Structure formats: structure tokens, C-alpha cells
């Protein structure tokens, strides 16, 4: 049994080890030099999503990662900005409800004081329109771009083409890492927001609710 466990651990470690000279190439080794593979984790695929994957599969997963990272960066900024007291001016509907009359965070979508259902449908519809017709690259049916997540589609550029290849690679790496951090960040904010609503069972402390004690949450509430 010990031998089997040791063999299993060695096999798992080998999956993340750098490719050796003369070693037969594999689907995993093919992606070890891709953008985003960096210290301290190196090539990190604990769920085996790239096992036996080809370049098309990798590009699809990278496209999803970049897009989710961009969404989470906007979501994280939206959380901290609105909780700091900054809202759009004016009213959100013709009935005179102002933007700041609705709660922040998840409570703006779920709960007694959430935005009206028709408003939520409009948001979902707009996001769906962007997903189907605007935010597209070669990984989901658009004309091939320079890389997965290239949503310019021959129209929007913002000066990207003035950068050389090295600068482009650096900027893509920065965006990828910021997106990964934002995914963890918005998840943390959402979890701690819900922690304040969890009832503490009788017999544990003073009872009541479980408070979220992250400093940033306390400052921005």
C-alpha cells in the first residue's frame, strides 16, 4: 500500500515537472510555456482540464478565464465603489427611485429591497446581448484575433497595435493576473457579505449572527 501511495504521489508530481530533454512530448507539456504559467505554482492544472487537450481546447479555456477575470475586475470595483458611498446620480426608473436607494452587493439583486424584476431582466438581457454579439473572439465564432480574449474584432483598438510584441505579452500577463486576483477578491467579498446573515447555533458564543470581520468590509459598510 505504501509503495502504491508513493508511486501515485510521484506520478502526480511528474505532471507538473518541467519537460526533460528527450522526453516524449505530451498534451500537458505542450502548455507549460503558455502565458500565465509562472512561479510559485508553475503549470497548475489540479482538475486535469488539459489532459489530452489540443490547442483549440486550451484557447477556449483561456478565453473563458480572461473573460471571467474581466467581469470580476468590474464586479470588485463595483463592490468597493458603491460601498464607499459613490452611486450614479438621478433615478433608476420613471417612478423616481434613485440609484442610491437600493442596497449594495447581493442585496441589490436578492431580498426585499432588491431592484424590480423587470430591471434585473434588462440587465440579464444586456449581458446576454454582449455575450452573443459583442464579446466574441476566435474561440467562440468571431474572426480570428491575435490571442484568446481579443475582442477588438477589427473595430476597437485603443492603440494596442503601437506596442511591440514584448510589451503586448507583458500587458496580457498583467491582465491575466489581475483577473485571477479579482476572481478570488469578488468571491471573498460575496462570502463575507453572506457570513453576516448566517445564524449562530445555540450554545456557540453569544448566539445571533456570524459577523464578517474583514477590515475592508467594516470600512466600506
C-alpha positions in Angstrom: 0.0 0.0 0.0 2.8 2.4 0.9 4.5 1.7 -2.4 1.3 2.4 -4.3 0.8 5.7 -2.5 4.4 6.7 -3.2 4.0 5.8 -6.8 0.8 7.8 -7.1 2.5 10.9 -5.5 5.4 10.7 -7.8 3.1 10.4 -10.8 1.2 13.5 -9.7 4.4 15.5 -9.2 5.7 14.5 -12.6 2.7 16.0 -14.2 3.9 19.5 -13.0 7.6 19.0 -13.5 9.4 20.8 -16.4 9.8 18.8 -19.6 13.1 17.0 -19.8 15.2 16.8 -22.9 14.4 13.8 -25.0 11.2 13.1 -23.1 8.2 12.3 -25.2 6.0 15.3 -25.5 2.5 15.2 -24.1 -0.6 17.4 -24.2 0.3 18.7 -20.7 3.9 19.6 -21.6 2.6 21.4 -24.7 1.1 24.1 -22.5 3.8 24.5 -19.9 5.3 27.6 -21.6 2.0 29.4 -22.2 1.3 32.8 -20.8 0.2 32.6 -17.2 2.5 29.7 -16.2 4.6 31.3 -13.5 6.1 31.0 -10.0 5.3 29.8 -7.5 2.8 27.4 -8.9 4.2 26.9 -12.4 1.9 24.8 -14.6 -1.1 24.3 -12.3 -4.0 22.1 -13.5 -5.2 20.2 -10.4 -8.5 19.3 -12.1 -6.9 17.8 -15.2 -8.8 20.0 -17.6 -6.0 20.0 -20.0 -5.5 16.2 -20.0 -5.4 15.2 -23.7 -6.4 18.7 -24.7 -5.4 20.2 -28.0 -4.6 23.9 -28.8 -8.3 24.6 -29.6 -9.4 23.3 -26.2 -6.7 25.4 -24.5 -7.7 28.5 -26.3 -11.3 28.0 -25.3 -10.4 27.7 -21.7 -8.1 30.7 -21.8 -10.8 32.7 -23.4 -13.2 31.8 -20.6 -10.5 32.6 -18.0 -9.8 36.0 -19.5 -13.5 36.9 -19.8 -14.3 35.9 -16.3 -11.3 37.8 -15.0 -12.5 41.0 -16.8 -16.0 40.6 -15.4 -14.7 40.0 -11.8 -12.5 43.1 -12.0 -15.6 45.2 -12.8 -17.6 43.4 -10.1 -14.9 44.0 -7.5 -14.6 47.7 -8.4 -18.4 47.9 -8.3 -18.5 46.5 -4.8 -15.9 48.7 -3.2 -17.1 51.9 -5.0 -20.7 51.6 -4.1 -19.9 50.5 -0.5 -17.8 53.6 -0.3 -20.9 55.7 -1.0 -20.5 56.5 -4.6 -23.5 55.9 -6.8 -24.8 57.2 -10.2 -26.9 60.4 -9.9 -30.5 60.6 -10.8 -33.2 58.0 -10.9 -33.0 54.4 -12.0 -36.7 54.3 -13.2 -39.6 56.6 -14.1 -41.1 56.1 -10.7 -38.5 58.3 -9.0 -36.3 55.6 -7.3 -32.7 56.9 -7.1 -29.7 54.7 -7.7 -28.6 55.0 -4.1 -32.0 54.0 -2.8 -31.1 50.3 -3.4 -28.7 48.3 -1.2 -25.2 47.4 -2.2 -23.9 44.0 -3.1 -26.0 40.9 -3.4 -28.9 42.6 -1.6 -29.4 44.7 -4.7 -30.4 41.6 -6.6 -31.8 39.3 -3.8 -34.0 40.4 -1.0 -37.0 42.6 -0.1 -35.2 45.8 -1.2 -33.8 44.4 -4.4 -34.2 46.1 -7.8 -37.5 45.3 -9.6 -37.7 42.0 -11.6 -38.0 43.9 -14.9 -34.8 45.8 -14.1 -33.0 42.5 -13.4 -34.3 41.1 -16.7 -33.0 44.2 -18.5 -29.5 43.6 -17.0 -29.5 39.9 -17.9 -30.7 40.8 -21.4 -28.0 43.3 -21.9 -25.3 40.9 -20.7 -26.7 38.2 -23.0 -26.5 40.6 -26.0 -22.9 41.4 -25.2 -22.1 37.7 -24.8 -23.7 36.6 -28.1 -22.9 39.5 -30.4 -20.1 41.7 -29.0 -17.7 40.0 -26.6 -16.5 37.4 -29.1 -13.2 36.2 -30.4 -11.9 33.3 -32.4 -12.6 30.9 -29.6 -16.4 31.4 -29.9 -17.1 32.1 -33.5 -15.6 35.5 -34.4 -12.9 36.3 -36.8 -9.5 35.2 -35.5 -7.8 37.7 -33.3 -4.2 37.9 -32.2 -4.9 35.9 -29.0 -7.8 34.4 -26.9 -9.8 37.2 -25.5 -9.0 39.6 -28.3 -12.4 41.3 -28.6 -11.4 44.0 -31.0 -13.0 42.2 -34.0 -11.3 44.6 -36.3 -13.0 47.6 -34.8 -11.8 48.7 -31.3 -8.1 49.1 -30.8 -7.2 51.8 -28.3 -3.6 51.9 -29.5 -2.9 48.2 -29.0 -1.0 47.9 -32.3 1.5 50.6 -31.3 3.1 48.2 -28.7 5.8 45.7 -29.6 5.4 42.0 -29.0 7.2 42.1 -25.6 5.0 44.9 -24.3 1.9 43.1 -25.5 2.9 40.0 -23.7 3.6 41.8 -20.5 0.3 43.6 -20.6 -1.6 40.4 -21.3 0.1 38.8 -18.4 -0.8 41.7 -16.1 -4.4 41.5 -17.2 -4.5 37.7 -16.7 -3.0 38.0 -13.1 -5.3 40.9 -12.2 -8.3 38.9 -13.4 -7.3 35.9 -11.3 -6.9 38.1 -8.3 -10.3 39.7 -8.9 -12.0 36.3 -9.2 -10.7 35.5 -5.7 -11.4 39.0 -4.5 -15.1 39.2 -5.5 -15.6 35.7 -4.2 -14.2 36.7 -0.9 -16.4 39.8 -0.7 -19.5 37.8 -1.6 -18.8 35.1 1.0 -18.2 37.6 3.8 -21.3 39.5 2.8 -23.3 36.4 3.4 -21.5 35.5 6.6 -23.3 38.4 8.3 -26.6 36.6 7.6 -25.7 33.1 9.0 -27.3 32.3 12.3 -25.0 31.1 15.0 -26.4 27.8 16.6 -27.4 27.9 20.2 -24.6 27.1 22.6 -21.9 28.7 20.4 -20.8 32.0 21.8 -23.5 34.7 22.3 -25.7 33.4 19.5 -27.1 35.8 17.0 -25.4 36.1 13.6 -21.9 35.4 12.4 -20.2 38.7 11.7 -17.8 39.3 8.8 -14.7 40.9 10.3 -12.6 41.6 7.2 -11.3 45.2 7.7 -12.3 46.3 4.2 -15.9 45.2 4.8 -16.0 47.1 8.0 -14.6 50.2 6.5 -16.9 50.3 3.4 -20.2 49.4 5.0 
